[in-house]
Amino acid sequence: MESDGGQEQDAGSSSQASGADSSEITRGAWMGSSVSEYEIDWLYRSRRIPEGVSCRIPGDEIEPVPNPGEYVVFLAHFERGFGLPASPFFRSFLDFYKLQPHHLPGNAIFYLSCYVTFMEAYIGIRPTRETFARFFALRINSVQGLDIPKPKPPVQCGSCIIGSRQGSPFFKFSGLESCRLWQGTFFYVRNNGAADLIDLPPFDPAPPTKTNWSYNPKESHNETNRIIRFMKQRMKDTNLCSDDIIRTFISRRVLPLKRRAHKMCEMYGPGDPTKITGLPLSKKDVVLKARQICQTSMPEDWEWGLRPLSSTNPPTQEAKDRFPGIESDKRGRCRKRGLDKFDPDPVIFWRDLKMGRTPAARLGKAPPEPADVPSANVNPQVHEHVAPLQAEAGQEFVDKLMAQGQKNKTPASDAGSSQAPPAKRFRTEPVAGKVVAMRRHKGKQMPTATGPALKLGPRPEGSAGSARTSTPPPHSSPAPSVPATPLPPLWGAQQVRGARPLHRQIPARRRTLPPLQRPKTPAPATWAPEKNLPGGRNLLFLPSLRRRKGKDFLQDRAGSFRAGKHRRRHRKPLLLR
């Protein structure tokens, strides 16, 4: 373990020697403090800071500059289960991993509070670092950027991220994604007397050395193995879930990371001195407080999946036999405390709630709203700022794409209208370094109809043709009359349902009917003798052919063209020169 810590310490020191300019780094950097007197007063009233500790609000400094004997703490940590003096587990956690409070972001404090709550309120024993290392893992939060050389240095604030270890059987929790400006809530505390009511390591602005970050007892710790088996059995027999752990320390109004007289499994009522206050919270207020520190879908009419342990709900004898620490760490009841006339830690609604600050952290920034404010203002809905495809391209365009099985792609913004004329083509184009003339082909144009629009009406009685009322275009060959009875399959072809494959399709010139089924085509109409060929040329007056073939051959050839007796057996056309 010592050798791993030494190697990781060298790695941490090398990250500082990477040459990155810390003045240009804004992610996770110190940004000054915005703590007010009203917020400090709220910490005293809610018993998060004892009377024997004095607080000092920072001035205009960007980074903390504590005086001798002062410690640096954060308001965002007090909102998520931290309190002074720090609990023995939290102090041992900082000493084992060589961490400072500014190395832990706000969500890390929330995860630690949930872990301590489960160990004390559902197992009945005090948390240990061996069990924590089995459930959670620590990783570095480094500065991001393409221009920063590797290894990238860690950020100044929140450089240690606590996350669930891979394959961990522990419950999964989700912190707030908007808790990003928590480093702007620091202030200074110091002891007024000889007693240490803070119990934190001295402030050190250096980044973490990653000491013991790879520690994992795995299956070598027997107590952790018993805890895992006990936890799986509880999850199987009951409805215990992560929301039960969150609402346990919220509804009991206790700070898991604060030094207390006894464990949560020994709490006994409103006069318990380990509570913030003895005044109870409604189920709706518990949900609102939970949503201020984490992401949860807890309903307002929630019910316990498994009720936590207390003096009225003690651990079973089986649990006491399995975990001897339940009885050995028992301290019994303490002197009761009187009830408060007013709630020192109420649920507060704020109109100017911004990202990165929870409602408790904005005490004194703006006056609170009345108590009858609807809950819709507390949890505003998030609307996506992406225009839907129907609004950009139209519903008709979307339906057409869906019918064709294509992807929903919006048309290009620079595409012109379909009615716009085609773009002008250049007469020349560069080819192999030379400018040559480009061949231009005359495009075919569709014929346009003139006159009134065609009107389709009901088919007249007795008409046995097609429904087309317009006359066929000139120079069109008459269509053969096909019988109404179904025809037998083609010769040499199999009758297959559906579309035929390509290798079995019959060419158009071979699709002939049997002799008996062939319709009788009318005789071709007699053509008037034409002397001129298409294009205004006359076959009889071509000098080249007349000189080679003679006049008699040309007359016979012209007669065969006029009579229509020629056949398409000559693949090559006749060249006319």
Secondary structure as GFF3:
##gff-version 3
##sequence-region A 1 577
A	DSSP	alpha_helix	2	16	.	.	.	ID=ss1
A	DSSP	three_ten_helix	22	24	.	.	.	ID=ss2
A	DSSP	alpha_helix	37	45	.	.	.	ID=ss3
A	DSSP	beta_strand	53	56	.	.	.	ID=ss4
A	DSSP	beta_strand	71	74	.	.	.	ID=ss5
A	DSSP	alpha_helix	75	78	.	.	.	ID=ss6
A	DSSP	alpha_helix	88	97	.	.	.	ID=ss7
A	DSSP	three_ten_helix	101	103	.	.	.	ID=ss8
A	DSSP	alpha_helix	106	118	.	.	.	ID=ss9
A	DSSP	pi_helix	119	123	.	.	.	ID=ss10
A	DSSP	alpha_helix	129	135	.	.	.	ID=ss11
A	DSSP	beta_strand	136	140	.	.	.	ID=ss12
A	DSSP	beta_strand	160	164	.	.	.	ID=ss13
A	DSSP	three_ten_helix	182	185	.	.	.	ID=ss14
A	DSSP	beta_strand	186	191	.	.	.	ID=ss15
A	DSSP	alpha_helix	222	237	.	.	.	ID=ss16
A	DSSP	alpha_helix	242	251	.	.	.	ID=ss17
A	DSSP	three_ten_helix	264	266	.	.	.	ID=ss18
A	DSSP	alpha_helix	283	291	.	.	.	ID=ss19
A	DSSP	alpha_helix	317	322	.	.	.	ID=ss20
A	DSSP	alpha_helix	325	328	.	.	.	ID=ss21
A	DSSP	three_ten_helix	359	362	.	.	.	ID=ss22
A	DSSP	three_ten_helix	375	377	.	.	.	ID=ss23
A	DSSP	alpha_helix	389	393	.	.	.	ID=ss24
A	DSSP	alpha_helix	395	404	.	.	.	ID=ss25
A	DSSP	beta_strand	428	431	.	.	.	ID=ss26
A	DSSP	beta_strand	434	437	.	.	.	ID=ss27
A	DSSP	three_ten_helix	502	504	.	.	.	ID=ss28
A	DSSP	three_ten_helix	508	510	.	.	.	ID=ss29
A	DSSP	beta_strand	532	533	.	.	.	ID=ss30
A	DSSP	beta_strand	537	538	.	.	.	ID=ss31
A	DSSP	three_ten_helix	539	541	.	.	.	ID=ss32
A	DSSP	alpha_helix	543	548	.	.	.	ID=ss33
A	DSSP	alpha_helix	551	563	.	.	.	ID=ss34
###
